[in-house]
Amino acid sequence: MKTHAVRIHAHGGPEVLTHEQVSLAAPATGEALVRNTAIGVNYADIYEREGDHGGPHTAKPMPVTMGHMAVGVVEALGPGTDGPAVGTRVGYIGPNSYAGHTVMPAARLFPLPDALSDDVAGGYLLRGLTAEYLVRRLFPLGPGKTALVHAAAGGMGLLLGQWGRKLGARMIGTVGSPAKAEIAKGFGYDALIDYNAEDFAPRVMELTEGRGADVIYDGVGKSTFRPSLDCIRPRAMVISYGTASGNVGEFDLQLLHSKSIIVTRPTLRSWIAEPDEAREAARATFAFLADPEIDTPIEDVLPLAEAAEAHRRLEGRSTTAPIVLKP
Ligand SMILES: NC(=O)c1ccc[n+]([C@@H]2O[C@H](COP(=O)([O-])OP(=O)(O)OC[C@H]3O[C@@H](n4cnc5c(N)ncnc54)[C@H](OP(=O)(O)O)[C@@H]3O)[C@@H](O)[C@H]2O)c1
């Protein structure tokens, strides 16, 4: 069949994104054809477009159909395939999602609850599953714990603040402007620091009476990782889960020695690799996102053909909520 997709033929800036007609093979046994209805724009898409991030974002052969997740409706199943029935609303984490249709392994589709709209699921499925493993499994937050979250007014930051607050933790956030501090205030944060106006590490030490944070969720990377080591409590964990400002690069392991600091660089795919854990992660994520106390704003909904504009806004630091693309 024919569908339309946003692809790249070379790595580069947002201008390399092209909207094209493409051919798609029918689903084979074990696969499902999904008609995408809301496609999330995530930082992983920017790493894929730029092509120099390593780890799970190593370059693929060209041309590449962009994207890492979408929600949609199952339109067909491969021969003899068990899976969500034709017509079921589903979400998925998987490649080639910047398209009218995508073929996915049927076992990797998450049926969506009615309480979640396509746009909210499109904007928050990947971020929600990420927040789930960060606050429930990698470092379980709860009463008595203080977390520092970098880029608190971003898509991930809004979720981490609210989920941490719900679990009873004290949440401190960093942001790039006073206006972003105002926004993040409504999303679970007890204190906010404008890291463009002051050094955040001494301020965190002050806010924690010299103790330091129990965990740091760092999605910013290059500009925040090193000072984060100065405001973490001994034996605590710095989670470098993203690199919006650039890769952290090499660092001296000895920097961890004096406080026995634990550093990890996780990726969502390892935390939902097993079908059972993926199902449980989705259950917890959907329950959280559908909770009436949780706010899930959407920055904008744009046509798929305007993916480049969505990328410019996300990497230009002008967004304070997810952007969703419509095929
Ligand atoms: N490892 C995983 O499993 C996983 C999964 C999902 C997402 N992530 C990571 O989570 C992070 C947040 O993702 P998101 O999509 O929700 O993005 P986002 O937080 O909405 O946007 C990134 C934010 O980073 C801050 N930032 C600081 N320096 C920057 C720079 N030089 N360039 C651009 N932004 C800069 C900006 O906020 P300020 O203006 O306030 O500084 C910006 O708004 C990303 O690093 C992403 O890779 C990781």
The ligand as an SDF file (V2000), in Angstrom:
LIG
                    3D

 48 52  0  0  0  0  0  0  0  0999 V2000
   16.2860    8.0070   28.5670 N   0  0  0  0  0  0  0  0  0  0  0  0
   14.9970    7.9080   28.3220 C   0  0  0  0  0  0  0  0  0  0  0  0
   14.4100    6.8340   28.5270 O   0  0  0  0  0  0  0  0  0  0  0  0
   14.2520    9.1150   27.8310 C   0  0  0  0  0  0  0  0  0  0  0  0
   12.9420    8.9910   27.3630 C   0  0  0  0  0  0  0  0  0  0  0  0
   12.2460   10.1510   27.0210 C   0  0  0  0  0  0  0  0  0  0  0  0
   12.8630   11.3930   27.0900 C   0  0  0  0  0  0  0  0  0  0  0  0
   14.1570   11.4630   27.4910 N   0  0  0  0  0  0  0  0  0  0  0  0
   14.8630   12.7480   27.5880 C   0  0  0  0  0  0  0  0  0  0  0  0
   14.1000   13.6570   28.3400 O   0  0  0  0  0  0  0  0  0  0  0  0
   14.5340   14.9650   28.0380 C   0  0  0  0  0  0  0  0  0  0  0  0
   13.3260   15.8690   27.9400 C   0  0  0  0  0  0  0  0  0  0  0  0
   12.5650   15.4940   26.8220 O   0  0  0  0  0  0  0  0  0  0  0  0
   11.2930   16.3360   26.3360 P   0  0  0  0  0  0  0  0  0  0  0  0
   10.9770   15.8200   24.9780 O   0  0  0  0  0  0  0  0  0  0  0  0
   10.2280   16.3340   27.3620 O   0  0  0  0  0  0  0  0  0  0  0  0
   11.9200   17.7840   26.1210 O   0  0  0  0  0  0  0  0  0  0  0  0
   11.6820   19.1110   26.9590 P   0  0  0  0  0  0  0  0  0  0  0  0
   12.1140   18.9150   28.3590 O   0  0  0  0  0  0  0  0  0  0  0  0
   10.3020   19.6000   26.7050 O   0  0  0  0  0  0  0  0  0  0  0  0
   12.6940   20.0720   26.2260 O   0  0  0  0  0  0  0  0  0  0  0  0
   14.0420   20.1080   26.5740 C   0  0  0  0  0  0  0  0  0  0  0  0
   14.3260   21.2210   27.5850 C   0  0  0  0  0  0  0  0  0  0  0  0
   15.6960   21.1420   27.9530 O   0  0  0  0  0  0  0  0  0  0  0  0
   16.1370   22.4120   28.3590 C   0  0  0  0  0  0  0  0  0  0  0  0
   17.4450   22.7380   27.7770 N   0  0  0  0  0  0  0  0  0  0  0  0
   18.5440   23.1080   28.4840 C   0  0  0  0  0  0  0  0  0  0  0  0
   19.5640   23.3770   27.6590 N   0  0  0  0  0  0  0  0  0  0  0  0
   19.1170   23.1840   26.4000 C   0  0  0  0  0  0  0  0  0  0  0  0
   19.7200   23.3330   25.1170 C   0  0  0  0  0  0  0  0  0  0  0  0
   20.9950   23.7280   24.9640 N   0  0  0  0  0  0  0  0  0  0  0  0
   18.9770   23.0600   24.0270 N   0  0  0  0  0  0  0  0  0  0  0  0
   17.7010   22.6520   24.1520 C   0  0  0  0  0  0  0  0  0  0  0  0
   17.0710   22.4980   25.3470 N   0  0  0  0  0  0  0  0  0  0  0  0
   17.7660   22.7700   26.4630 C   0  0  0  0  0  0  0  0  0  0  0  0
   15.0820   23.4310   27.9130 C   0  0  0  0  0  0  0  0  0  0  0  0
   14.3990   23.8950   29.0800 O   0  0  0  0  0  0  0  0  0  0  0  0
   14.8990   25.2470   29.8190 P   0  0  0  0  0  0  0  0  0  0  0  0
   14.7240   26.3560   28.8090 O   0  0  0  0  0  0  0  0  0  0  0  0
   14.0200   25.3700   30.9950 O   0  0  0  0  0  0  0  0  0  0  0  0
   16.3400   25.0480   30.1460 O   0  0  0  0  0  0  0  0  0  0  0  0
   14.1660   22.6280   27.0090 C   0  0  0  0  0  0  0  0  0  0  0  0
   12.8490   23.1000   27.0300 O   0  0  0  0  0  0  0  0  0  0  0  0
   15.3420   14.8640   26.7380 C   0  0  0  0  0  0  0  0  0  0  0  0
   16.7090   14.9960   27.0390 O   0  0  0  0  0  0  0  0  0  0  0  0
   15.0730   13.4490   26.2700 C   0  0  0  0  0  0  0  0  0  0  0  0
   16.1470   12.8830   25.5590 O   0  0  0  0  0  0  0  0  0  0  0  0
   14.8510   10.3420   27.8580 C   0  0  0  0  0  0  0  0  0  0  0  0
  1  2  1  0
  2  3  2  0
  2  4  1  0
  4  5  1  0
  4 48  2  0
  5  6  2  0
  6  7  1  0
  7  8  2  0
  8  9  1  0
  8 48  1  0
  9 10  1  0
  9 46  1  0
 10 11  1  0
 11 12  1  0
 11 44  1  0
 12 13  1  0
 13 14  1  0
 14 15  2  0
 14 16  1  0
 14 17  1  0
 17 18  1  0
 18 19  2  0
 18 20  1  0
 18 21  1  0
 21 22  1  0
 22 23  1  0
 23 24  1  0
 23 42  1  0
 24 25  1  0
 25 26  1  0
 25 36  1  0
 26 27  1  0
 26 35  1  0
 27 28  2  0
 28 29  1  0
 29 30  1  0
 29 35  2  0
 30 31  1  0
 30 32  2  0
 32 33  1  0
 33 34  2  0
 34 35  1  0
 36 37  1  0
 36 42  1  0
 37 38  1  0
 38 39  2  0
 38 40  1  0
 38 41  1  0
 42 43  1  0
 44 45  1  0
 44 46  1  0
 46 47  1  0
M  CHG  2   8   1  16  -1
M  END
$$$$
